[in-house]
Amino acid sequence: MEHLKIVASAQQLPEHQVTNQELSHIMDTNDDWIFSRTGIHQRHIVTTENTSDLATSVAKQLLDKSGMTADSLDFIIVSTMSPDSLSPSTAAIVQGAIGATSAFAFDLSAACSGFVYGLSVATSLLSTRYRRGLVIGSEVLSKLVDWQDRTTAVLFGDGAAGVLVETTTENIGLLGEQLRTYGNKGDNLLAGQFANKNPFAGEISPVDPYFHQNGREVYNFATREVPEVLQAALEEAEVSADDVDYYLLHQANARIVTSIAKRFGQPTDKFPTNMAQNGNTSAASIGLLLNELVVSGKVHAGQTIAFVGFGGGLTVGAQIWKI
Ligand code: ACO
């Protein structure tokens, strides 16, 4: 067991909110369809900020809340599928902006599993010679949305959230985890494709940078694979489903969350949701949920918490923490 402490959590949501009603003015959709299928009522959409702006705000808040200085950080991981650019990485931009001169920084691409994969990498780093770091999920998915496509445009939102983690002598930390990738199913969720237009390229197949997903397939994948991965994480942690205080699942779809709660025979209030306000924020969603629950006092030290991400790749990650 790694002795690792989540010292602080923080979030940054863009101020501008877009309701389902507003979307119905720009595409053929309605609140009833969106809410009944997804549980989403509204989402936050940036007006001026990019992914690194949201992540930098989270990083500054994490330092403020934990009373740490930027130069005490050893690393910064930003999990994102919507970086400002491929180079510099969003994490490097954050590192420069906050002056974390001793920290190395890199982006991690695991779509909606990004927060869980990021925490896993942080745990490994903290078992070596590093002592403190940030894991931030930050997304401006509105850059990747085709605003003419009602099948995807209604699903996603922008936002960022993260945690400051460090080594501790307390008997807490990551109890068990399972990370899985199903690359043979990757075509079911595409975004950010580039066409190679080099002068030597043959026929260029048409690609566009926008989201394309086989929603049904992703839905079936999530309800089939996520329970299996979560069960394996619980077994590794030697924790029963009843012993988990809260299950913080990626917020893609309220029906997926309800179905998983049912599979484990758990009350739905142990599976909190916030997609109604935020939509699907990919790598940011679990951190947003965590921060909300910490601020409200529902999640606190001494509890057992599960983090479960799933999405593009396709990827799944489940972790059981004693916090
Ligand atoms: N408004 C109104 N009608 C719509 C909309 C809309 N926004 N979008 C689609 N429709 C229509 C379709 O055109 C279709 O009409 P038709 O029957 O006349 O052809 C009908 O509604 C049903 O469409 P489906 O796609 O079959 O709807 P479904 O019930 O599967 O719901 C949804 C779609 C909500 C996307 C669901 O499949 C889902 O939630 N999938 C999981 C997505 C997910 O979890 N993604 C997570 C990963 S995201 C990541 O990793 C970044």
Boltz pocket constraint, residues with backbone or C-beta under 6 A from the ligand:
constraints:
  - pocket:
      binder: B
      contacts: [[A, 28], [A, 29], [A, 30], [A, 33], [A, 34], [A, 37], [A, 38], [A, 111], [A, 112], [A, 150], [A, 151], [A, 152], [A, 154], [A, 189], [A, 214], [A, 215], [A, 216], [A, 217], [A, 218], [A, 219], [A, 222], [A, 252], [A, 253], [A, 256], [A, 280], [A, 282], [A, 310], [A, 311], [A, 312]]
      max_distance: 6.0
